Amino acid sequence: MKRLLLALLVPLAACAAPAPTPAPAPSGQSTPAAAEPGTPAPANDAGMVERTGRLRGGIMAIGGEHTGWILQPPSDDAKPIEVDVSRVASDAAALDSMPVTIRGRLIQKKSVERGERTILVAESIAPAS
């Protein structure tokens, strides 16, 4: 019981996940690093991807290691992708549970509980056409 109590008292700062790293680029090209949330997007489109699916918010994971948003592709067989909507939070909230097209960059992020995962850092979100 004492060990459990001590484990719960560990400061959150000691458990912080490392900074995200860019996803490897196809065909040997280097992928630009993702900018910090709140910074303007680069002028060029290098490394940008576009994905369409149903946006869902309110998602949770062990240890709080989730952005809270996923994009579920149209195919039921396809795996959902985690989405960081921090740059377009108001658009994401308005389009929650709707089919959308998201334009952004893919990054890899390591976390304590969930390991390495791919995250789509959204630059823009629009209703799917």
URTASUL-V911921 format. One record per helix or strand of 3 or more residues. SS is the DSSP state (~ for helix, > for strand). FROM is the first residue (numbers start at 1). LEN is the number of residues. Records with the same first field share a line. If there is no record, write none. Layout:
SS=FROM-LEN, FROM-LEN
This chain:
~=2-7, 12-4, 26-3, 62-3, 86-9
>=49-9, 69-5, 81-4, 99-13, 115-13
